Amino acid sequence: MKHRSKFLVIVDDSEELGVAVRFASKRAASTKGGIVLLKIIEHHDPQHWQSVEEIILQEARDEAQEKLKKWSKFINDLTGITPELCVKEGIASEKIIEVLEEDDAVRFLVLAASSGEKPGPLVTLLAGQKSGKLPVPIVIVPQELSDESIDDLASRAE
């Protein structure tokens, strides 16, 4: 059975996120695919005060939804595509793998590499330690690419 291929983008606070979003958006548009935006709320240390933890988590959920809506609007304005929005709570690498395993229409994980000395925590983790556990290829887009270069790379060759 033929699937509509989807591109998964992890929404975080990195400067390079826009590059990954643009590439995934343009590539999805050129291949008649879809986009899944995933925001992960990581739990760093357990709280001893249940009510305080719930307030913190609810604020994080609200913030996650706002970020997803912002990027969803950007994608829709750019390409007309309305992405699927997903929020997961837990360890980033585990939640990314979980989403990839749950949705077999997701065919690519799109990340952007920082222009600094290190490519960024997600690229380091997923293209390194966890790369053998991923059920799909990773597309890593360099942060320094111009919008024109990204649009050209993401377009379908005739």
C-alpha positions in Angstrom: 0.0 0.0 0.0 1.3 3.5 -0.9 1.6 5.9 2.0 1.8 9.7 2.0 5.3 10.2 3.3 5.7 12.3 6.3 8.7 14.3 7.6 9.2 14.4 11.4 10.7 17.6 12.8 11.6 18.0 16.5 10.5 21.4 17.9 13.0 22.7 20.4 14.6 26.0 21.4 17.6 25.8 19.0 18.5 28.6 16.6 18.8 26.1 13.8 15.2 24.8 14.1 14.0 27.1 11.3 16.3 25.5 8.8 14.9 22.0 9.6 11.3 23.3 9.4 11.9 25.0 6.1 13.6 22.0 4.5 10.9 19.6 5.7 8.1 21.9 4.6 9.5 22.5 1.1 10.4 18.8 0.7 6.9 17.7 1.8 5.3 20.2 -0.5 7.4 19.0 -3.5 6.6 15.3 -2.8 3.0 15.8 -1.8 3.9 14.6 1.7 3.1 15.7 5.2 4.8 17.0 8.3 4.7 15.9 11.9 5.9 18.5 14.5 7.0 16.9 17.8 7.7 18.8 21.0 9.1 16.8 23.9 8.7 17.9 27.5 11.7 16.4 29.3 11.5 15.5 33.0 14.8 16.2 34.6 14.3 15.5 38.2 11.4 14.2 40.2 9.5 16.8 42.2 8.5 15.9 45.8 5.6 18.3 45.7 2.9 16.7 43.5 0.9 19.9 43.1 3.9 22.0 42.1 5.0 19.4 39.6 1.5 19.4 38.0 1.6 23.2 37.7 5.1 23.1 36.1 4.0 20.3 33.7 0.8 22.2 32.7 2.8 25.3 32.0 5.3 23.3 29.9 2.3 21.7 28.0 0.8 25.1 27.3 4.2 26.5 26.1 4.7 23.4 23.9 1.3 23.9 22.3 2.1 27.6 21.6 5.4 26.7 20.0 3.8 24.0 17.8 1.0 26.4 16.7 3.6 29.1 15.8 5.6 26.6 13.6 2.4 25.2 12.2 1.3 28.6 11.0 4.8 29.2 9.5 4.6 25.9 7.6 1.0 26.6 6.4 1.9 30.1 5.3 5.0 28.8 3.4 3.5 25.7 1.8 -0.2 25.4 2.5 0.5 22.2 4.5 -1.2 21.8 7.9 1.2 19.7 10.0 0.2 17.1 12.6 1.1 18.4 16.1 2.4 16.1 18.8 3.5 16.6 22.4 5.2 13.8 24.3 6.6 13.8 27.8 9.8 11.9 28.8 13.3 11.2 27.5 13.8 12.8 24.1 15.5 9.9 22.3 12.9 7.4 23.5 9.9 9.6 22.5 11.4 10.3 19.1 11.8 6.6 18.5 8.3 5.9 19.9 6.7 8.4 17.4 8.7 6.9 14.5 7.6 3.4 15.4 3.9 4.4 15.9 3.5 6.1 12.5 4.9 4.1 9.6 4.1 7.0 7.2 6.9 9.0 8.8 9.8 8.3 6.4 12.4 10.9 7.4 13.6 12.5 10.6 14.7 16.1 9.7 17.3 17.8 12.0 19.4 20.9 11.6 23.1 21.0 12.5 24.3 24.1 14.3 27.0 26.2 12.6 29.0 26.1 15.8 31.7 23.6 16.7 29.2 21.1 17.9 26.2 20.1 15.7 23.7 20.3 18.5 22.5 17.8 21.1 19.8 16.1 19.0 22.1 15.6 16.0 24.9 14.4 18.3 22.6 11.9 20.0 20.5 10.7 17.1 23.2 10.6 14.4 25.6 9.1 16.8 24.6 6.9 19.8 21.0 6.2 18.8 21.4 6.1 15.0 21.3 2.3 14.8 18.0 2.2 16.7 16.1 4.6 14.3 13.6 3.0 11.9 14.0 5.8 9.3 16.9 7.8 7.8 18.0 11.2 9.3 18.3 14.2 7.1 20.7 16.8 8.6 20.4 20.3 7.2 23.3 22.7 7.9 22.2 25.9 9.7 24.2 28.1 7.3 22.2 27.2 4.2 20.3 30.1 2.7 16.5 29.9 2.1 17.2 29.7 -1.6 19.6 26.8 -1.2 17.2 24.9 1.0 14.3 25.5 -1.4 16.5 24.2 -4.3 17.7 21.1 -2.4 14.2 20.3 -1.2 12.6 20.7 -4.7 11.8 17.6 -6.7 14.2 17.0 -9.5 12.4 16.8 -12.9 
